[in-house]
Amino acid sequence: MSVTHLCSLDPVFAECIRVGGPDLRDFTRPAGFPGLVRIVMEQQLSTRVAETLWAKLLELLDPVTPEGLLALPDETLRACGFSRQKIGYVRGMAEAVASGRFDVAAVHALPDEEAIAALCRLKGIGRWTAEIYLMMALGRPDLWPVDDLAIKLGLQRLKGWAEPPTRARLIEAGEAWRPHRSLAARLIWHHYVALQEAARVAPRTVSQRRPRV
């Protein structure tokens, strides 16, 4: 499925690729335990902040393994951006994988909905986290994370909707893009992040150009 073909299905995707922004390959995560840890860490964080904190963790623990993470003190994990709640989540995940109670490789062999259900049995992983993992870490082609804020706001802007779309409206919109909704989501993220970055840089640029008095 090419970007060009998806653009032919809906003109919003031509707008997505018109703007500059991150490469679509940037929306990937490692598979296995490291990917789960990273996606949990990224919950409710901006892309820029999450990248910085992940790099900080890798300076201390590379590769990210269950045993290595369990050996890190809470203070170190907090310094890498993990809240008290997220520390509990990733430690629980690490214990489940290290003990063999949770088999990540077995989840990889399951169909989408079964894989989502299996991942959601881990504390700290809800449907959004599971969908992002399947899409970004495993490259599943037809995930449509309607609970993602950037998808909601990004598609609202692209479609020109007056109000943020409901979950039902997002599900309906995505039906036309089956079975390639993962690519649709990546394009919307690409557009959303590009505009967010432009908005972040613009005030600084204006300030730098302002003449001194």
N, C-alpha and C positions, 0 to 999 in steps of 0.2 A: 504494500500500500504506500504510494508516494504522497508527498505533501501536495504535489500538483493535483492529484486526483481528489484529495480531500478539499482543496480549494474549489474544485469544480462542483462539489456538493453543497458548499455554503460559502458565500463571499466573505464572511468574517475571517476565514483563515487566510485569505489573501492579505487582509489588513494585518493579521498577526505576523506574517513574514515581511511585511513592508518596513516595520520598525526594526531598529538594531536591538541587540540584546544578547543574552546568553545563548551559546550553542545548544541545540536540542539535546546533545549528548551530555550536557551538564546536569540534566535531570535524570541521573542514574545514581544508584547506590550499590555498595558491595552486597553480594549474596551471603546468606548464612548469618551467624551470630553477629558479626560486625555491622551488617546492614540493619538488623533489628535494633541494636543499641543506638545506632546513629539516628534512625527514624524516631525512636522514642525521645532522644535528646532534642530533636528538632521540633517536637510538638510545641505549638504556640510561640515559636521563635521566628524571626525574620531569616531569610536565606543568608544574608550577609553575616549576621551574628552566629548562626548555626555553623557556617563554614569556618569561622574563626575558632569557635570552641572545639569543633571536631579536630582541627589541626593541633590544638593544644593537647587534646587527649592523645593523639598519635605521637606526640613528642615524648610521652610517658609510657605508652603502651602500643607497640606496633610489632606484630599484629595484635588486634583486639581479640582476646580469647576469654572464654568463661573463667578459666583459672586465674588469668592475669587480672581481670577486672575484680574478681573476688579478693585478690590480694591488695588492691588499692584501698587506702583508708577513705572514709567519708569526706574528710577535709580536701583530699585531692580531687575527688569527684565533684565536690562543690566548686572548686576552683576551675573546673572544666565546664561549668555551667549547669550541672545537674542539681535540680531542686531536691529537697528532702524526699518528696514524693517520688520523683524520678529515680533517685538512688535506690529506693525500695523496689521499684519496678525492674531496673536493670540487674540488681543483685538477685532478685527472684528468677529472672530469666536465666542468668548465669548458672544458678544452682540447678534449675530444671534441665538445662542442656548438659552441664557437667555430670549430673547424676544419671543421665540417660532417660529421665522421665519425659523429656521433650526432644523429638527427633526432627531437626530442621530439614534434613534431606528428605525425610518421608513426606513432609508437607509439600515440598517442591513437586512431588509426583501427583498431587491431588488436583482435581478440577478447581476452578476459581472459587466457587461458593464453598466447597468443602475445605479448601485451603484457608479461606477467610475464617470459617468457623473454628478450625483447629488453632489458628494463630490467636483468635480472640479468647481462647481458654487461658492464655498467659495474662496474668494481671498487668495492667498498664497498656494492653493492646486492644483497641477497639476497632470498629470497622474501618475508620479512616486510615489508621496505621497499617492495618492488614492490606488494604487496597493499595496504598502507596508502596508497600514492600513488594507486592506482586508485580506492580507496574514498573517500579524503578530498579528493583534488584533482580527480578526474574524476567523482565521484558515481556510480561503477558500483554497481549495486544488489545484487549477489549475491557479495560477497567475504566470506570467513569466515577471519580470520587466527588460526588455531589455535596459532601459535607466539608469540602475544602473551601476556605474563605476566598482564596485567590481565584478559584474557579467561579465562585458565585459572583464576586465583584468584577472579575475580568470579563465574564460573559455578559453581565449587565452593561458594561461599558461598550463592548463590541456590538451588542444588539440594540443599544440605545434605549433600553428599558428604563422607565422612570423610577421603578422601585427594585430593590434587590430581589432576585427570583426566589420563589419558594423551592423547597426540595423537589416537589412534584413537577414544577415547571422545568427544573434542570434535568430531571429524568426524562421528561417528554422531549426536550430539546436534543438530548443525546441519542435518542432512538434513531434519528436519521443518519447517524455516523457509525452505527454498528456495522461490522465487528471491529472497528478501528478507533474506538473511543479513547484509547490510551494516547494515540498520536494527537487526537483533538485536544486532550488535556494538556499535553506538552506544548502545543502551539499557543494555547490560552495562557499558560504559565509564562511562556517566552514573552508574549505581549505584555502581560501584567508586570513582570519583573522589569522589563525595559522601561515602561512608563514610570514605575516607582523610582527607578534609578535616575531617570531624567528629572523627575520632580525633586529628588534629593540634591542633585547637582545644580539645578537652575538657580536657587536663591544664592548659592555661593558665587556663581558666575556673575550674577547681577551685582552683588556686593563688591566683587573684585573690580568691576568696571565703573563703579560709582566714583565720580571725581571728588577729590579732596576739596574741602572748603576752608 
